[in-house]
Every structure is written in C-alpha cells, then in structure tokens.
Amino acid sequence: MRDDTSTTAYWDAAAGHFDDEPDHGLRDPAVREAWAARLRGWLPERPGDVLDLGCGTGSLALLAAEAGHRVTGVDRAPRVARLAREKLAGTGAAVLVGDAAEPPVPERSFDVVLVRHLLWLLPDREAVLRRWVRLLRPGGRLVLIEGRWGESDPASPSAAGQSGSVGLSAAGQSGSVGLSAAGQSGLVGLSAAERSGPVGLSAAELSGLVGPLAERLSVEQLGPDAALWGRVVRDERYVLVADLAPARRHAEIVDVHLILRRGGEVLLARRANTGYADGLLHAPSGHVEDGEDVRAALLRETAEEIGITLSPDEVRAVLVMQHKAPTGAARTGWFFEAELGEPGRPGEDGREPVNREPEKCSELGWFPLDALPDDMVAYCRAGLDAYRAGHRFTLHWHEPGDPIAYDPAGPDRLTPLG
C-alpha cells in the first residue's frame, strides 16, 4: 500500500463508525460466535504467533488472542490502531502503525498471517504475497479472507454499496475495507461506472496467485453463512487458507578421503573433466553410497580410484570435518589414514597406486606432507592442514564468494572443535 495521506486521513475519520457494520465490530453475539468458530478452524490448534494485517479496530485479532494466540496487529491509520489497542487491552496483543503491504515486523517471525478484505486493493499483489510469505516460519499459514462483490447479483444490496462491500480509498488505488460518509460500508472513491461493476478478487484468481507459494491450499465459501455478515449476502465471499512447506529435516552428503602416506609424503590426484575444481589436486575421495558405512565406502573408493585393496585394519579414521561450499551446500567428510611401504625395500609390500579413472584424473603424485603444493582444492587442503595439526573434529565453513581453490593469502575458514 502506498503512503497515501488522504487514505490514512479517511480511515481515521471513519474509525468511529467502523464497528457499526455487524462483521466489523462483531457486537452481535451470534455474529461474533460465527467468526470465532470459523477462526478456530483456520488457526493452528496450538497457540502461535499471529500477524493480523490491516487489523482495523482489532475484532478478529481479539478473537485470536482469546483463543490463546500471541497476536500482533498492523494498521496504517493511527486512530484506528488506537481503537484496536483499546479493544485488545489486557490480552498481551501488540498493535503497530504501519503499511500492511510492507509490515514493520521481522521476517520468519509468525505462524499465521491473517488478512481480511485487503489484498484486492493492493498493487503488485504477487510481490505483496511473497513479502507476507517471508514473514512466516517454515510450515506457516496464510489466512486470506477476500471476496468479489457485486458480481453474483447486481441488484443485491451489496452491489449497491450498502451491505458490507469493500471500498477503495479516496485515491481509488489503495486502502482497506471502506466506509461511506454515512458510516456504512460502500465503494469509496469509485466512479459511477466503477460502482456498477463487480470489484474484488475471486477465489480462482487468488488461488492462482497463492498456489506457487504454498504446499497446499483450500478455499472455503463464506457468503452462504448469513451469521457471519448479520444478513443474507449474495456475492462471493471466501477464505483461502494456504500452508507453506514445513521445515525439512537437514540432510547432507557424507564423503570419505584417503590420506595415503608413504613415509613423509602423501598421495594426491589432479582432477580433470569433472566440472568441479578441474586442474586442482585432491586426495582420493568419494561419496558414501546408500547402505554403506564410511569405512566400507573408503575401501571401495580406494580400489576404484587408485587400484589398491586395503583391509579394514589398514585404515584409521583421523578427522571428521563438516564443510560448507561457497554456494552454501554442506557436507561431512571423514578422513582416513593408511600407510604404504617403500617399493623394493625388504619386508615392504611394494603396492603402487595406479590411475584407474583417467577420464576424471590427469595424474597421481606423491607430495611432501610438510610442504604441500598450493594448487589444491581448499576443502582437501583444510583437511590435510587439520590432520597435520592433530585436530580430530573441525569445521571448514566457506563464505559466499570464496574460491574453491586453496588461496594461501585468503581467509582461514578452518575451525577446530576441540
């Protein structure tokens, strides 16, 4: 909603009569109970944080607070917000003065965003909906009460602007549920031609806007329930309830790395034709496959990549490192140590690594462990640095923009964990 002082002034002037409409003030016990029953079905059973945008004088916010929820209301008109605070006194609810399209609240802070008869008036509804979704925690819910007034029965009182219709602001662009100068609901700020046609947002239109943002949604028609409005209405009125995807259980790749030593040297392979870190040196490594334990994966990868069959008692886990790539993807690496004897020496087994994957590796080589080359993958280099320092558990947490290649002059992202 744009910063339209005439709109704010209009609502402040109309605030004293806003609750005169049965579905605004909920003064009639039957109307109040009808909305309370509906709201209980739309809000979570457990108490949660509810944000009521365009809260008006706080009637729905009060019902939510009475149901045990922690409520924050937002309205752009200071006088309206003051009336809402008075109505909500003693409930613990907060009422803020602000733009419902850009609420002055932090993102990912609410379980429910509740909005009544407002979205259809806002420009760029898709952007507004995306903004509202960002206010929700994972698994949160949008509750959008909307309608299309004057379409089903042009001769009905609602189409004539006398029966709870929703109106534009004096500027004809942005506002909230409207009151006429006489204090009754009407189509404020519209020309005679505009008043004669239907206004609002159909359930089909709103479903199309919300669908891409939600995991599931449902639409409930409210027009036939006269108890909600204090009278019979014949136009489309509905609620759309949309649930976001819940928080997913974290999962990440587990990979294994071989620190194959021969005296003071370590075996490294130069990556090629993989699309990741090609041309850089890395220890023999690979992913753990479904159903494998980390040691079995290490033994398999060793045989596949360098043609050496190691027995389980020849390898020893020396380091576990959680690593985050510059792109933000995380994985956990297990580093295992193994020793090869010097070829040709008495009593040594003489096994020699062979490049078994030349399509992925351009060369194998032995390098001094105490003088490692710089042209290495930063992840592997961090693992070898941690191994040389005697660390057993570490983090290697890249920041966005960090290079994949090791940079001796770059920031040290290695963090020992005890």
C-alpha positions as a LaTeX table, in Angstrom:
\begin{tabular}{lrrr}
\hline
Residue & $x$ (\AA) & $y$ (\AA) & $z$ (\AA) \\
\hline
Met1 & 0.00 & 0.00 & 0.00 \\
Arg2 & 1.41 & 3.37 & $-0.93$ \\
Asp3 & 1.98 & 6.19 & 1.51 \\
Asp4 & $-1.30$ & 8.00 & 0.75 \\
Thr5 & $-2.05$ & 10.55 & 3.45 \\
Ser6 & $-5.58$ & 11.02 & 2.14 \\
Thr7 & $-6.25$ & 7.32 & 2.65 \\
Thr8 & $-4.93$ & 7.45 & 6.22 \\
Ala9 & $-6.99$ & 10.57 & 6.95 \\
Tyr10 & $-10.09$ & 8.92 & 5.52 \\
Trp11 & $-9.72$ & 5.88 & 7.77 \\
Asp12 & $-9.01$ & 7.94 & 10.84 \\
Ala13 & $-12.18$ & 9.97 & 10.13 \\
Ala14 & $-14.21$ & 6.79 & 9.59 \\
Ala15 & $-12.79$ & 4.93 & 12.60 \\
Gly16 & $-15.61$ & 5.96 & 14.93 \\
His17 & $-18.22$ & 4.23 & 12.73 \\
Phe18 & $-16.16$ & 1.24 & 11.56 \\
Asp19 & $-17.58$ & $-1.15$ & 14.14 \\
Asp20 & $-21.17$ & $-0.31$ & 13.20 \\
Glu21 & $-21.07$ & $-2.98$ & 10.50 \\
Pro22 & $-22.01$ & $-6.38$ & 12.00 \\
Asp23 & $-18.95$ & $-8.16$ & 10.59 \\
His24 & $-16.60$ & $-5.36$ & 11.66 \\
Gly25 & $-17.49$ & $-4.73$ & 15.29 \\
Leu26 & $-18.85$ & $-8.23$ & 15.99 \\
Arg27 & $-21.18$ & $-6.67$ & 18.57 \\
Asp28 & $-23.96$ & $-9.15$ & 17.86 \\
Pro29 & $-23.18$ & $-12.30$ & 19.90 \\
Ala30 & $-24.35$ & $-14.55$ & 17.05 \\
Val31 & $-22.08$ & $-12.82$ & 14.53 \\
Arg32 & $-19.19$ & $-12.86$ & 16.98 \\
Glu33 & $-19.57$ & $-16.56$ & 17.67 \\
Ala34 & $-19.84$ & $-17.32$ & 13.94 \\
Trp35 & $-16.47$ & $-15.62$ & 13.29 \\
Ala36 & $-14.91$ & $-17.17$ & 16.40 \\
Ala37 & $-15.92$ & $-20.66$ & 15.28 \\
Arg38 & $-14.53$ & $-20.10$ & 11.78 \\
Leu39 & $-11.31$ & $-18.62$ & 13.11 \\
Arg40 & $-10.75$ & $-21.61$ & 15.39 \\
Gly41 & $-10.76$ & $-23.79$ & 12.29 \\
Trp42 & $-8.37$ & $-21.57$ & 10.33 \\
Leu43 & $-5.75$ & $-21.02$ & 13.05 \\
Pro44 & $-3.50$ & $-23.75$ & 14.46 \\
Glu45 & $-4.77$ & $-25.67$ & 17.47 \\
Arg46 & $-1.65$ & $-24.84$ & 19.47 \\
Pro47 & $-1.06$ & $-21.23$ & 20.49 \\
Gly48 & 1.11 & $-19.45$ & 17.94 \\
Asp49 & 2.21 & $-16.05$ & 16.73 \\
Val50 & $-0.49$ & $-14.45$ & 14.58 \\
Leu51 & 0.02 & $-11.32$ & 12.48 \\
Asp52 & $-3.23$ & $-9.52$ & 11.61 \\
Leu53 & $-2.53$ & $-7.14$ & 8.72 \\
Gly54 & $-4.96$ & $-4.30$ & 8.14 \\
Cys55 & $-6.37$ & $-5.22$ & 11.54 \\
Gly56 & $-8.84$ & $-2.32$ & 11.70 \\
Thr57 & $-10.23$ & $-1.93$ & 15.19 \\
Gly58 & $-8.96$ & $-5.38$ & 16.16 \\
Ser59 & $-12.12$ & $-7.52$ & 16.20 \\
Leu60 & $-10.53$ & $-10.60$ & 14.59 \\
Ala61 & $-7.29$ & $-10.01$ & 16.49 \\
Leu62 & $-9.28$ & $-10.11$ & 19.73 \\
Leu63 & $-10.84$ & $-13.46$ & 18.79 \\
Ala64 & $-7.39$ & $-14.86$ & 18.01 \\
Ala65 & $-6.00$ & $-13.57$ & 21.31 \\
Glu66 & $-8.93$ & $-15.05$ & 23.24 \\
Ala67 & $-8.15$ & $-18.40$ & 21.58 \\
Gly68 & $-4.70$ & $-18.27$ & 23.19 \\
His69 & $-2.62$ & $-16.94$ & 20.30 \\
Arg70 & 0.05 & $-14.25$ & 20.56 \\
Val71 & $-1.24$ & $-11.51$ & 18.29 \\
Thr72 & 0.37 & $-8.57$ & 16.52 \\
Gly73 & $-1.90$ & $-6.22$ & 14.57 \\
Val74 & $-0.82$ & $-3.72$ & 11.93 \\
Asp75 & $-2.90$ & $-0.84$ & 10.57 \\
Arg76 & $-1.84$ & 2.29 & 8.76 \\
Ala77 & $-4.36$ & 4.66 & 10.40 \\
Pro78 & $-3.20$ & 5.88 & 13.84 \\
Arg79 & $-6.70$ & 6.44 & 15.20 \\
Val80 & $-7.84$ & 3.01 & 14.03 \\
Ala81 & $-4.75$ & 1.45 & 15.62 \\
Arg82 & $-5.51$ & 3.27 & 18.88 \\
Leu83 & $-9.03$ & 1.82 & 18.93 \\
Ala84 & $-7.56$ & $-1.64$ & 18.29 \\
Arg85 & $-5.20$ & $-1.22$ & 21.25 \\
Glu86 & $-8.13$ & $-0.28$ & 23.47 \\
Lys87 & $-10.10$ & $-3.29$ & 22.31 \\
Leu88 & $-7.14$ & $-5.61$ & 22.84 \\
Ala89 & $-6.09$ & $-4.20$ & 26.23 \\
Gly90 & $-5.18$ & $-6.91$ & 28.67 \\
Thr91 & $-4.67$ & $-9.63$ & 26.04 \\
Gly92 & $-0.94$ & $-9.10$ & 25.55 \\
Ala93 & $-1.50$ & $-8.25$ & 21.88 \\
Ala94 & 0.57 & $-5.54$ & 20.19 \\
Val95 & $-0.77$ & $-3.11$ & 17.60 \\
Leu96 & 1.63 & $-1.30$ & 15.28 \\
Val97 & 1.03 & 1.60 & 12.92 \\
Gly98 & 2.36 & 0.61 & 9.52 \\
Asp99 & 1.76 & $-0.37$ & 5.93 \\
Ala100 & 0.19 & $-3.82$ & 5.63 \\
Ala101 & 1.93 & $-4.32$ & 2.29 \\
Glu102 & 5.31 & $-3.76$ & 3.96 \\
Pro103 & 4.72 & $-4.54$ & 7.64 \\
Pro104 & 7.23 & $-3.23$ & 10.19 \\
Val105 & 7.96 & $-6.70$ & 11.58 \\
Pro106 & 10.89 & $-9.13$ & 11.14 \\
Glu107 & 10.82 & $-11.98$ & 8.66 \\
Arg108 & 10.21 & $-15.61$ & 9.74 \\
Ser109 & 8.57 & $-14.45$ & 12.98 \\
Phe110 & 4.97 & $-15.65$ & 12.66 \\
Asp111 & 3.00 & $-18.86$ & 12.40 \\
Val112 & $-0.02$ & $-17.21$ & 10.74 \\
Val113 & $-0.54$ & $-14.12$ & 8.61 \\
Leu114 & $-4.23$ & $-13.15$ & 8.76 \\
Val115 & $-5.60$ & $-10.61$ & 6.27 \\
Arg116 & $-9.23$ & $-9.63$ & 5.65 \\
His117 & $-10.60$ & $-7.69$ & 2.68 \\
Leu118 & $-7.32$ & $-6.01$ & 1.79 \\
Leu119 & $-5.23$ & $-7.80$ & $-0.82$ \\
Trp120 & $-7.55$ & $-7.00$ & $-3.73$ \\
Leu121 & $-6.89$ & $-3.29$ & $-3.21$ \\
Leu122 & $-3.10$ & $-3.53$ & $-3.33$ \\
Pro123 & $-0.91$ & $-3.01$ & $-6.39$ \\
Asp124 & 1.53 & $-5.79$ & $-7.33$ \\
Arg125 & $-0.27$ & $-8.49$ & $-5.38$ \\
Glu126 & 2.30 & $-11.13$ & $-6.28$ \\
Ala127 & 5.09 & $-9.11$ & $-4.65$ \\
Val128 & 2.92 & $-8.44$ & $-1.59$ \\
Leu129 & 2.15 & $-12.15$ & $-1.19$ \\
Arg130 & 5.83 & $-13.04$ & $-1.47$ \\
Arg131 & 6.57 & $-10.46$ & 1.21 \\
Trp132 & 3.89 & $-11.88$ & 3.50 \\
Val133 & 5.21 & $-15.41$ & 2.98 \\
Arg134 & 8.65 & $-14.26$ & 4.12 \\
Leu135 & 7.12 & $-13.20$ & 7.43 \\
Leu136 & 6.13 & $-16.80$ & 8.13 \\
Arg137 & 8.17 & $-19.53$ & 9.73 \\
Pro138 & 8.54 & $-22.83$ & 7.85 \\
Gly139 & 5.18 & $-24.57$ & 7.86 \\
Gly140 & 3.39 & $-21.28$ & 8.49 \\
Arg141 & $-0.06$ & $-20.38$ & 7.21 \\
Leu142 & $-1.71$ & $-17.61$ & 5.22 \\
Val143 & $-5.36$ & $-16.95$ & 6.07 \\
Leu144 & $-6.77$ & $-14.60$ & 3.41 \\
Ile145 & $-10.41$ & $-13.51$ & 3.66 \\
Glu146 & $-11.45$ & $-11.94$ & 0.36 \\
Gly147 & $-14.39$ & $-11.64$ & $-2.00$ \\
Arg148 & $-15.77$ & $-10.35$ & $-5.25$ \\
Trp149 & $-18.63$ & $-8.02$ & $-4.56$ \\
Gly150 & $-21.50$ & $-7.14$ & $-6.89$ \\
Glu151 & $-20.87$ & $-9.97$ & $-9.37$ \\
Ser152 & $-23.38$ & $-12.66$ & $-8.46$ \\
Asp153 & $-26.42$ & $-10.42$ & $-8.09$ \\
Pro154 & $-26.05$ & $-6.84$ & $-9.41$ \\
Ala155 & $-29.37$ & $-5.92$ & $-7.84$ \\
Ser156 & $-28.36$ & $-7.06$ & $-4.38$ \\
Pro157 & $-27.78$ & $-4.51$ & $-1.62$ \\
Ser158 & $-24.09$ & $-5.40$ & $-1.52$ \\
Ala159 & $-23.68$ & $-4.47$ & $-5.16$ \\
Ala160 & $-25.21$ & $-1.10$ & $-4.47$ \\
Gly161 & $-22.59$ & $-0.42$ & $-1.81$ \\
Gln162 & $-24.95$ & $-0.79$ & 1.15 \\
Ser163 & $-24.19$ & $-4.23$ & 2.53 \\
Gly164 & $-20.66$ & $-4.70$ & 3.68 \\
Ser165 & $-18.97$ & $-4.09$ & 0.34 \\
Val166 & $-15.30$ & $-3.30$ & 0.30 \\
Gly167 & $-14.17$ & 0.05 & $-0.99$ \\
Leu168 & $-11.15$ & 1.77 & $-2.46$ \\
Ser169 & $-9.55$ & 4.73 & $-0.78$ \\
Ala170 & $-10.27$ & 8.27 & $-1.78$ \\
Ala171 & $-7.35$ & 8.00 & $-4.20$ \\
Gly172 & $-9.01$ & 5.00 & $-5.84$ \\
Gln173 & $-5.81$ & 2.96 & $-5.59$ \\
Ser174 & $-5.01$ & 1.65 & $-2.15$ \\
Gly175 & $-6.97$ & 1.31 & 1.02 \\
Ser176 & $-8.80$ & $-1.17$ & 3.17 \\
Val177 & $-12.37$ & $-2.11$ & 3.95 \\
Gly178 & $-14.29$ & 1.08 & 3.21 \\
Leu179 & $-16.97$ & 3.12 & 4.94 \\
Ser180 & $-19.17$ & 5.67 & 3.24 \\
Ala181 & $-19.54$ & 9.17 & 4.64 \\
Ala182 & $-22.69$ & 7.99 & 6.41 \\
Gly183 & $-20.67$ & 5.37 & 8.21 \\
Gln184 & $-21.96$ & 2.41 & 6.19 \\
Ser185 & $-19.87$ & 0.10 & 4.02 \\
Gly186 & $-19.51$ & 1.31 & 0.46 \\
Leu187 & $-17.33$ & 1.61 & $-2.57$ \\
Val188 & $-15.35$ & 4.67 & $-1.64$ \\
Gly189 & $-13.56$ & 6.64 & $-4.30$ \\
Leu190 & $-15.02$ & 4.85 & $-7.34$ \\
Ser191 & $-16.73$ & 6.47 & $-10.29$ \\
Ala192 & $-20.36$ & 5.69 & $-11.03$ \\
Ala193 & $-19.27$ & 3.34 & $-13.81$ \\
Glu194 & $-16.87$ & 1.54 & $-11.49$ \\
Arg195 & $-19.53$ & 1.24 & $-8.81$ \\
Ser196 & $-21.84$ & $-0.52$ & $-11.25$ \\
Gly197 & $-19.40$ & $-3.38$ & $-11.94$ \\
Pro198 & $-18.04$ & $-6.15$ & $-9.72$ \\
Val199 & $-14.99$ & $-5.41$ & $-7.59$ \\
Gly200 & $-12.68$ & $-7.60$ & $-5.57$ \\
Leu201 & $-10.69$ & $-10.76$ & $-6.14$ \\
Ser202 & $-12.29$ & $-14.08$ & $-6.99$ \\
Ala203 & $-11.27$ & $-17.29$ & $-5.28$ \\
Ala204 & $-9.96$ & $-18.63$ & $-8.57$ \\
Glu205 & $-7.78$ & $-15.55$ & $-9.08$ \\
Leu206 & $-6.38$ & $-15.66$ & $-5.57$ \\
Ser207 & $-5.73$ & $-19.39$ & $-5.77$ \\
Gly208 & $-3.66$ & $-18.77$ & $-8.90$ \\
Leu209 & $-1.57$ & $-16.18$ & $-7.07$ \\
Val210 & $-1.02$ & $-18.17$ & $-3.90$ \\
Gly211 & $-0.65$ & $-21.65$ & $-5.39$ \\
Pro212 & 3.04 & $-21.33$ & $-6.40$ \\
Leu213 & 3.93 & $-20.14$ & $-2.88$ \\
Ala214 & 2.21 & $-22.87$ & $-0.85$ \\
Glu215 & 2.47 & $-26.60$ & $-0.35$ \\
Arg216 & $-1.30$ & $-26.89$ & $-0.12$ \\
Leu217 & $-4.30$ & $-24.58$ & $-0.04$ \\
Ser218 & $-8.04$ & $-24.76$ & 0.45 \\
Val219 & $-10.91$ & $-22.37$ & $-0.25$ \\
Glu220 & $-13.99$ & $-22.13$ & 1.95 \\
Gln221 & $-17.01$ & $-20.17$ & 0.73 \\
Leu222 & $-18.35$ & $-17.79$ & 3.38 \\
Gly223 & $-21.13$ & $-15.98$ & 1.54 \\
Pro224 & $-23.85$ & $-18.55$ & 2.26 \\
Asp225 & $-23.31$ & $-18.22$ & 6.04 \\
Ala226 & $-25.54$ & $-15.25$ & 6.87 \\
Ala227 & $-24.46$ & $-15.40$ & 10.51 \\
Leu228 & $-21.02$ & $-14.07$ & 9.54 \\
Trp229 & $-22.45$ & $-10.92$ & 7.99 \\
Gly230 & $-25.52$ & $-10.31$ & 10.10 \\
Arg231 & $-27.72$ & $-10.60$ & 6.99 \\
Val232 & $-28.09$ & $-12.51$ & 3.76 \\
Val233 & $-25.46$ & $-11.71$ & 1.12 \\
Arg234 & $-25.41$ & $-12.92$ & $-2.48$ \\
Asp235 & $-21.90$ & $-12.14$ & $-3.67$ \\
Glu236 & $-18.73$ & $-14.22$ & $-3.45$ \\
Arg237 & $-17.05$ & $-14.16$ & $-0.06$ \\
Tyr238 & $-14.49$ & $-16.76$ & 0.94 \\
Val239 & $-11.39$ & $-17.61$ & 2.90 \\
Leu240 & $-8.27$ & $-19.08$ & 1.35 \\
Val241 & $-6.05$ & $-21.00$ & 3.78 \\
Ala242 & $-2.57$ & $-21.78$ & 2.46 \\
Asp243 & 0.06 & $-23.81$ & 4.28 \\
Leu244 & 3.73 & $-23.39$ & 3.49 \\
Ala245 & 6.07 & $-26.36$ & 3.33 \\
Pro246 & 7.23 & $-27.39$ & 6.81 \\
Ala247 & 10.86 & $-27.28$ & 7.79 \\
Arg248 & 12.68 & $-30.17$ & 6.19 \\
Arg249 & 14.96 & $-32.42$ & 8.17 \\
His250 & 18.51 & $-31.44$ & 7.35 \\
Ala251 & 20.39 & $-33.88$ & 5.14 \\
Glu252 & 23.83 & $-33.62$ & 3.63 \\
Ile253 & 26.30 & $-35.66$ & 1.64 \\
Val254 & 28.85 & $-37.75$ & 3.51 \\
Asp255 & 32.14 & $-38.24$ & 1.73 \\
Val256 & 35.38 & $-40.06$ & 2.52 \\
His257 & 39.00 & $-39.04$ & 1.90 \\
Leu258 & 42.13 & $-41.19$ & 1.91 \\
Ile259 & 45.31 & $-39.74$ & 3.40 \\
Leu260 & 47.62 & $-42.32$ & 1.85 \\
Arg261 & 51.13 & $-41.87$ & 3.20 \\
Arg262 & 54.49 & $-43.23$ & 2.17 \\
Gly263 & 56.96 & $-42.00$ & 4.69 \\
Gly264 & 56.75 & $-38.21$ & 4.74 \\
Glu265 & 54.76 & $-37.99$ & 1.51 \\
Val266 & 51.04 & $-38.08$ & 0.73 \\
Leu267 & 49.29 & $-39.17$ & $-2.47$ \\
Leu268 & 47.29 & $-36.54$ & $-4.37$ \\
Ala269 & 45.31 & $-36.77$ & $-7.62$ \\
Arg270 & 44.74 & $-33.97$ & $-10.11$ \\
Arg271 & 41.09 & $-33.59$ & $-11.06$ \\
Ala272 & 40.07 & $-33.41$ & $-14.74$ \\
Asn273 & 36.86 & $-33.30$ & $-16.81$ \\
Thr274 & 34.53 & $-33.35$ & $-13.79$ \\
Gly275 & 33.17 & $-29.82$ & $-13.92$ \\
Tyr276 & 34.32 & $-29.18$ & $-10.35$ \\
Ala277 & 37.80 & $-27.99$ & $-9.35$ \\
Asp278 & 39.37 & $-29.38$ & $-12.52$ \\
Gly279 & 43.15 & $-28.92$ & $-12.60$ \\
Leu280 & 43.44 & $-28.89$ & $-8.81$ \\
Leu281 & 44.95 & $-31.54$ & $-6.56$ \\
His282 & 42.83 & $-33.54$ & $-4.14$ \\
Ala283 & 43.21 & $-36.69$ & $-2.07$ \\
Pro284 & 41.49 & $-39.84$ & $-3.37$ \\
Ser285 & 37.88 & $-39.46$ & $-2.25$ \\
Gly286 & 34.24 & $-40.16$ & $-2.98$ \\
His287 & 30.70 & $-40.24$ & $-1.63$ \\
Val288 & 29.24 & $-42.78$ & 0.76 \\
Glu289 & 26.57 & $-44.76$ & $-1.09$ \\
Asp290 & 23.22 & $-45.76$ & 0.33 \\
Gly291 & 23.63 & $-48.58$ & 2.83 \\
Glu292 & 27.42 & $-48.20$ & 3.18 \\
Asp293 & 29.32 & $-47.32$ & 6.31 \\
Val294 & 32.09 & $-44.75$ & 5.96 \\
Arg295 & 34.93 & $-47.27$ & 6.22 \\
Ala296 & 33.44 & $-49.56$ & 3.56 \\
Ala297 & 33.00 & $-46.53$ & 1.30 \\
Leu298 & 36.65 & $-45.56$ & 1.79 \\
Leu299 & 37.88 & $-49.07$ & 0.92 \\
Arg300 & 35.68 & $-49.18$ & $-2.20$ \\
Glu301 & 36.73 & $-45.73$ & $-3.43$ \\
Thr302 & 40.41 & $-46.58$ & $-2.89$ \\
Ala303 & 40.14 & $-49.68$ & $-5.07$ \\
Glu304 & 38.12 & $-47.85$ & $-7.74$ \\
Glu305 & 40.35 & $-44.78$ & $-7.99$ \\
Ile306 & 43.90 & $-45.98$ & $-7.36$ \\
Gly307 & 43.67 & $-49.78$ & $-7.67$ \\
Ile308 & 44.83 & $-50.63$ & $-4.16$ \\
Thr309 & 42.89 & $-53.05$ & $-1.99$ \\
Leu310 & 43.15 & $-52.10$ & 1.65 \\
Ser311 & 41.86 & $-54.22$ & 4.51 \\
Pro312 & 39.74 & $-52.66$ & 7.26 \\
Asp313 & 42.56 & $-52.90$ & 9.78 \\
Glu314 & 44.89 & $-50.93$ & 7.50 \\
Val315 & 42.85 & $-47.72$ & 7.72 \\
Arg316 & 42.24 & $-45.42$ & 10.68 \\
Ala317 & 39.77 & $-42.55$ & 10.99 \\
Val318 & 41.78 & $-39.44$ & 11.85 \\
Leu319 & 39.47 & $-36.49$ & 11.14 \\
Val320 & 35.79 & $-35.61$ & 10.74 \\
Met321 & 35.13 & $-32.26$ & 9.08 \\
Gln322 & 31.86 & $-30.52$ & 8.26 \\
His323 & 32.40 & $-28.41$ & 5.17 \\
Lys324 & 30.26 & $-25.76$ & 3.52 \\
Ala325 & 30.94 & $-24.83$ & $-0.09$ \\
Pro326 & 30.87 & $-21.20$ & $-1.27$ \\
Thr327 & 27.44 & $-21.98$ & $-2.77$ \\
Gly328 & 26.09 & $-22.83$ & 0.70 \\
Ala329 & 25.82 & $-26.62$ & 0.29 \\
Ala330 & 27.12 & $-28.54$ & 3.31 \\
Arg331 & 28.64 & $-31.98$ & 3.62 \\
Thr332 & 30.55 & $-34.04$ & 6.18 \\
Gly333 & 33.93 & $-35.53$ & 5.29 \\
Trp334 & 35.61 & $-38.48$ & 7.00 \\
Phe335 & 39.39 & $-38.56$ & 6.54 \\
Phe336 & 41.16 & $-41.92$ & 6.92 \\
Glu337 & 44.89 & $-42.55$ & 7.18 \\
Ala338 & 46.73 & $-45.51$ & 5.60 \\
Glu339 & 50.43 & $-46.30$ & 5.08 \\
Leu340 & 52.16 & $-47.84$ & 2.08 \\
Gly341 & 55.66 & $-49.27$ & 2.29 \\
Glu342 & 58.52 & $-48.12$ & 0.09 \\
Pro343 & 58.73 & $-50.26$ & $-3.07$ \\
Gly344 & 61.79 & $-52.52$ & $-3.30$ \\
Arg345 & 62.66 & $-52.36$ & 0.37 \\
Pro346 & 62.96 & $-55.67$ & 2.25 \\
Gly347 & 59.76 & $-56.54$ & 4.06 \\
Glu348 & 57.66 & $-53.91$ & 2.26 \\
Asp349 & 54.59 & $-54.93$ & 0.26 \\
Gly350 & 55.51 & $-52.82$ & $-2.76$ \\
Arg351 & 51.92 & $-51.90$ & $-3.67$ \\
Glu352 & 51.85 & $-48.95$ & $-6.05$ \\
Pro353 & 48.86 & $-46.66$ & $-6.80$ \\
Val354 & 47.56 & $-46.72$ & $-10.38$ \\
Asn355 & 45.27 & $-44.14$ & $-12.01$ \\
Arg356 & 42.14 & $-46.23$ & $-12.58$ \\
Glu357 & 39.96 & $-43.26$ & $-13.60$ \\
Pro358 & 41.96 & $-41.37$ & $-16.26$ \\
Glu359 & 38.75 & $-39.76$ & $-17.53$ \\
Lys360 & 38.46 & $-37.96$ & $-14.17$ \\
Cys361 & 42.10 & $-37.73$ & $-13.09$ \\
Ser362 & 45.01 & $-36.45$ & $-15.15$ \\
Glu363 & 47.81 & $-37.61$ & $-12.81$ \\
Leu364 & 48.73 & $-39.12$ & $-9.47$ \\
Gly365 & 51.70 & $-37.90$ & $-7.48$ \\
Trp366 & 53.47 & $-38.05$ & $-4.13$ \\
Phe367 & 53.95 & $-34.73$ & $-2.35$ \\
Pro368 & 55.71 & $-33.78$ & 0.89 \\
Leu369 & 53.14 & $-33.61$ & 3.68 \\
Asp370 & 55.06 & $-30.81$ & 5.37 \\
Ala371 & 55.30 & $-28.77$ & 2.14 \\
Leu372 & 52.00 & $-29.25$ & 0.35 \\
Pro373 & 51.51 & $-27.57$ & $-3.04$ \\
Asp374 & 49.23 & $-24.55$ & $-3.29$ \\
Asp375 & 47.24 & $-25.73$ & $-6.33$ \\
Met376 & 44.85 & $-27.78$ & $-4.24$ \\
Val377 & 41.11 & $-27.87$ & $-3.57$ \\
Ala378 & 40.60 & $-25.70$ & $-0.49$ \\
Tyr379 & 38.42 & $-28.35$ & 1.21 \\
Cys380 & 41.08 & $-31.06$ & 0.90 \\
Arg381 & 43.87 & $-28.67$ & 1.86 \\
Ala382 & 41.97 & $-27.72$ & 5.02 \\
Gly383 & 41.59 & $-31.40$ & 5.88 \\
Leu384 & 45.29 & $-32.07$ & 5.47 \\
Asp385 & 46.19 & $-28.95$ & 7.46 \\
Ala386 & 43.88 & $-30.10$ & 10.27 \\
Tyr387 & 45.41 & $-33.60$ & 10.13 \\
Arg388 & 48.94 & $-32.21$ & 10.36 \\
Ala389 & 47.88 & $-30.09$ & 13.36 \\
Gly390 & 46.40 & $-33.09$ & 15.15 \\
His391 & 42.79 & $-31.91$ & 15.09 \\
Arg392 & 40.12 & $-34.62$ & 15.11 \\
Phe393 & 36.91 & $-32.62$ & 14.60 \\
Thr394 & 36.71 & $-29.40$ & 12.61 \\
Leu395 & 34.50 & $-27.08$ & 10.60 \\
His396 & 35.51 & $-25.68$ & 7.22 \\
Trp397 & 32.86 & $-23.09$ & 6.51 \\
His398 & 33.23 & $-21.14$ & 3.27 \\
Glu399 & 31.58 & $-17.77$ & 2.82 \\
Pro400 & 29.85 & $-16.79$ & $-0.45$ \\
Gly401 & 32.45 & $-15.65$ & $-2.95$ \\
Asp402 & 35.27 & $-17.76$ & $-1.51$ \\
Pro403 & 37.28 & $-19.60$ & $-4.19$ \\
Ile404 & 37.13 & $-23.38$ & $-4.48$ \\
Ala405 & 40.90 & $-23.39$ & $-4.90$ \\
Tyr406 & 43.15 & $-23.03$ & $-1.90$ \\
Asp407 & 44.43 & $-19.48$ & $-1.53$ \\
Pro408 & 47.45 & $-19.14$ & 0.76 \\
Ala409 & 46.70 & $-15.43$ & 1.15 \\
Gly410 & 42.96 & $-15.95$ & 1.71 \\
Pro411 & 40.99 & $-16.14$ & 4.95 \\
Asp412 & 41.38 & $-19.22$ & 7.12 \\
Arg413 & 38.00 & $-20.94$ & 7.27 \\
Leu414 & 39.19 & $-23.86$ & 9.40 \\
Thr415 & 37.73 & $-24.03$ & 12.92 \\
Pro416 & 38.85 & $-26.81$ & 15.31 \\
Leu417 & 36.13 & $-28.24$ & 17.54 \\
Gly418 & 38.19 & $-29.31$ & 20.50 \\
\hline
\end{tabular}
